[in-house]
Amino acid sequence: MEKHQSSMGRMELAQSYFPFIQPRSAWLKFKTLLLEDPDLSGFAKQRRRTLLPSEVNIIYQHLGRP
């Protein structure tokens, strides 16, 4: 059973995938990953800085958990 995921800032999520680089660099790399996947590209283009739990779960389904 999937545990409940809370909303997450996009920089925080990016840093969970790329923990050993600066936050802005992590976001830029993560944004590139999102843009390469047609199902996820909308998340890279949105103006909101926080991802909803359902959005985080969609990203996890496509990219795997960090």
QUIGI-V883306 format. One record per residue. PHI is phi in whole degrees, -180 to 180 (NA if undefined). D_CENTER is the distance of its C-alpha to the mean C-alpha in Angstrom with 2 decimals. Layout:
BEGIN
phi=PHI d_center=D_CENTER
phi=PHI d_center=D_CENTER
END
This chain:
BEGIN
phi=NA d_center=21.50
phi=-73 d_center=17.83
phi=-76 d_center=17.60
phi=-67 d_center=16.37
phi=-95 d_center=12.78
phi=-91 d_center=12.78
phi=-64 d_center=10.77
phi=-147 d_center=8.43
phi=-69 d_center=8.30
phi=-65 d_center=5.67
phi=-68 d_center=7.89
phi=-61 d_center=8.17
phi=-66 d_center=4.83
phi=-60 d_center=5.52
phi=-69 d_center=8.95
phi=-69 d_center=8.65
phi=-84 d_center=8.15
phi=-129 d_center=10.71
phi=-73 d_center=12.93
phi=-104 d_center=16.04
phi=-126 d_center=15.45
phi=-61 d_center=15.56
phi=-53 d_center=12.68
phi=-66 d_center=13.21
phi=-64 d_center=13.50
phi=-62 d_center=10.31
phi=-63 d_center=8.52
phi=-63 d_center=10.95
phi=-66 d_center=10.44
phi=-65 d_center=6.70
phi=-60 d_center=7.83
phi=-61 d_center=10.64
phi=-58 d_center=9.00
phi=-64 d_center=7.58
phi=-66 d_center=11.09
phi=-74 d_center=12.87
phi=-108 d_center=12.09
phi=-56 d_center=14.10
phi=-74 d_center=12.52
phi=-110 d_center=9.00
phi=-61 d_center=10.60
phi=-61 d_center=11.19
phi=-69 d_center=7.75
phi=-75 d_center=8.37
phi=-96 d_center=11.83
phi=-71 d_center=11.79
phi=-86 d_center=13.56
phi=-64 d_center=12.27
phi=-95 d_center=10.45
phi=-115 d_center=9.61
phi=-99 d_center=7.65
phi=-71 d_center=10.38
phi=-54 d_center=10.83
phi=-65 d_center=11.45
phi=-69 d_center=8.29
phi=-61 d_center=6.36
phi=-65 d_center=9.30
phi=-63 d_center=9.18
phi=-62 d_center=6.01
phi=-60 d_center=7.98
phi=-64 d_center=11.02
phi=-85 d_center=10.30
phi=-103 d_center=8.93
phi=83 d_center=10.54
phi=-76 d_center=9.99
phi=-67 d_center=9.72
END
